[in-house]
């Protein structure tokens, strides 16, 4: 039986990582999970504790009320709620339309109203997947900023 290969993260005694060589550098495109994580990390750069709390609560609200109802609620509440909702709309627009910008509340809602059930479900599922990253990234980033 072959022993599993282990990944070397550098010398245990020096604490430094090996210098990447062309053969060890990854040129593979980011996975969808990596893209979600990167987007969440970038979007939450200016978040404060209030934004983190909103991001943590959105999945449960969507589960209970639905995506459109929650987006309408965030829009009505404004400020911090709308900022998190804008970031979510931007991500969903990028994933499903290939355009990395917020289409705006009304246009996005009109698109959801016209979506067939399978597309609406896919968009909602993607919203949950992105929010899972946003919850973690925003929490870590705000905590990190508070320590600085």
Backbone torsions as a table, in degrees:
resi	resn	phi	psi	omega
1	UNK	NA	130.2	-179.0
2	UNK	-81.3	139.3	176.4
3	UNK	-74.5	144.0	179.5
4	UNK	-65.6	144.9	178.0
5	UNK	-72.3	144.5	177.8
6	UNK	-113.2	152.7	179.7
7	UNK	-93.5	126.0	178.0
8	UNK	-86.1	124.6	179.2
9	UNK	-104.8	19.8	178.0
10	UNK	119.0	175.8	-179.4
11	UNK	-69.1	133.0	179.5
12	UNK	-70.3	-25.7	-178.2
13	UNK	-87.5	-34.5	-176.1
14	UNK	-89.2	-25.4	-179.2
15	UNK	76.6	10.8	179.4
16	UNK	-107.3	148.3	178.8
17	UNK	-83.4	150.4	177.7
18	UNK	-66.2	150.1	177.5
19	UNK	-71.8	127.1	-179.3
20	UNK	-64.3	141.0	175.3
21	UNK	-114.2	163.6	-179.3
22	UNK	-53.6	-30.8	-179.2
23	UNK	-76.7	-19.5	-179.3
24	UNK	-102.7	-13.4	178.7
25	UNK	-75.9	136.3	-179.1
26	UNK	-89.3	128.1	175.4
27	UNK	-112.5	7.3	-179.7
28	UNK	-67.9	144.0	176.9
29	UNK	-64.7	156.2	179.4
30	UNK	-66.4	143.1	174.0
31	UNK	-71.5	166.7	178.3
32	UNK	-60.7	-39.5	177.7
33	UNK	-63.5	-40.2	177.6
34	UNK	-66.0	-37.5	177.6
35	UNK	-64.5	-42.9	177.6
36	UNK	-61.4	-46.5	-179.4
37	UNK	-61.3	-44.9	-179.7
38	UNK	-62.9	-44.2	179.9
39	UNK	-63.7	-45.8	178.9
40	UNK	-60.3	-43.8	179.2
41	UNK	-59.8	-46.2	-178.9
42	UNK	-67.1	-42.2	-175.5
43	UNK	-68.4	-32.7	-174.2
44	UNK	-89.8	13.5	-177.4
45	UNK	-54.0	-39.9	-176.6
46	UNK	-103.4	12.8	-178.7
47	UNK	-68.1	152.1	173.1
48	UNK	-119.5	179.1	-176.2
49	UNK	-54.9	-37.8	179.5
50	UNK	-60.3	-41.5	178.6
51	UNK	-64.6	-39.8	179.1
52	UNK	-61.2	-45.6	179.6
53	UNK	-61.8	-39.1	177.9
54	UNK	-64.6	-48.2	-179.5
55	UNK	-60.0	-36.8	179.5
56	UNK	-70.0	-31.2	-176.8
57	UNK	-87.9	-20.0	-175.2
58	UNK	-60.6	-42.8	-179.9
59	UNK	-57.4	-43.2	179.2
60	UNK	-65.5	-39.2	177.7
61	UNK	-63.5	-42.0	179.1
62	UNK	-64.4	-41.6	178.9
63	UNK	-60.3	-41.5	-176.5
64	UNK	-80.1	-36.3	-171.5
65	UNK	-116.4	-25.8	-177.5
66	UNK	107.9	156.0	-175.3
67	UNK	-63.2	-48.2	-177.0
68	UNK	-63.6	-40.9	179.8
69	UNK	-62.9	-40.4	-179.0
70	UNK	-70.5	-40.2	176.6
71	UNK	-62.8	-39.0	177.1
72	UNK	-64.8	-42.2	178.3
73	UNK	-60.7	-47.4	-179.7
74	UNK	-62.1	-41.0	179.5
75	UNK	-63.5	-43.3	-179.8
76	UNK	-65.6	-39.3	-179.6
77	UNK	-68.8	-34.1	177.6
78	UNK	74.6	-169.3	177.9
79	UNK	41.5	-115.5	-173.9
80	UNK	-63.1	-40.5	178.2
81	UNK	-61.2	-45.0	-178.4
82	UNK	-66.9	-34.5	178.9
83	UNK	-63.2	-47.2	179.0
84	UNK	-63.8	-41.5	178.1
85	UNK	-64.2	-37.5	177.1
86	UNK	-62.4	-43.2	178.6
87	UNK	-64.0	-39.5	177.6
88	UNK	-65.4	-45.7	178.4
89	UNK	-60.7	-40.5	179.6
90	UNK	-61.3	-45.8	179.2
91	UNK	-62.6	-46.5	-178.8
92	UNK	-64.3	-37.6	177.3
93	UNK	-64.9	-39.0	177.8
94	UNK	-65.1	-44.7	-178.1
95	UNK	-66.5	-40.3	-172.3
96	UNK	-101.8	-18.5	179.9
97	UNK	-121.6	-7.7	179.0
98	UNK	74.1	15.6	-178.9
99	UNK	-118.9	117.2	-175.5
100	UNK	-87.4	62.2	173.9
101	UNK	-152.2	157.9	179.8
102	UNK	-76.3	123.5	178.7
103	UNK	-74.7	-7.9	-177.3
104	UNK	96.2	154.4	-175.4
105	UNK	-59.3	-53.4	-174.7
106	UNK	-63.1	-47.1	-179.2
107	UNK	-63.5	-40.2	179.7
108	UNK	-65.1	-43.3	179.9
109	UNK	-65.0	-40.2	176.7
110	UNK	-61.0	-39.7	177.8
111	UNK	-63.7	-41.8	178.6
112	UNK	-66.5	-37.6	178.5
113	UNK	-62.3	-33.3	-177.7
114	UNK	-90.4	-9.4	-176.7
115	UNK	-68.1	143.1	174.6
116	UNK	-74.0	160.7	-175.0
117	UNK	-55.0	-39.2	-179.3
118	UNK	-66.1	-41.0	178.2
119	UNK	-67.5	-41.8	179.0
120	UNK	-60.6	-42.0	178.7
121	UNK	-65.2	-40.5	178.8
122	UNK	-64.6	-39.5	178.6
123	UNK	-66.1	-42.6	178.3
124	UNK	-63.9	-42.2	178.5
125	UNK	-62.1	-41.4	177.8
126	UNK	-65.6	-37.1	177.4
127	UNK	-60.6	-43.2	177.4
128	UNK	-62.2	-43.0	-178.4
129	UNK	-63.3	-42.9	179.4
130	UNK	-68.8	-41.9	-179.7
131	UNK	-64.5	-30.9	176.4
132	UNK	-59.0	-42.6	177.3
133	UNK	-71.5	-42.2	-178.3
134	UNK	-61.1	-39.3	178.4
135	UNK	-58.2	-46.7	-176.6
136	UNK	-73.0	-47.2	-176.6
137	UNK	-65.9	-44.6	-178.7
138	UNK	-66.0	-40.2	178.5
139	UNK	-62.5	-45.9	179.9
140	UNK	-65.8	-40.9	-176.1
141	UNK	-70.4	-41.2	178.6
142	UNK	-66.3	-42.0	177.7
143	UNK	-61.5	-41.7	179.3
144	UNK	-62.4	-44.5	-179.6
145	UNK	-64.5	-33.3	-179.8
146	UNK	-70.3	-27.3	178.9
147	UNK	-77.6	-26.0	-175.6
148	UNK	-71.5	NA	NA
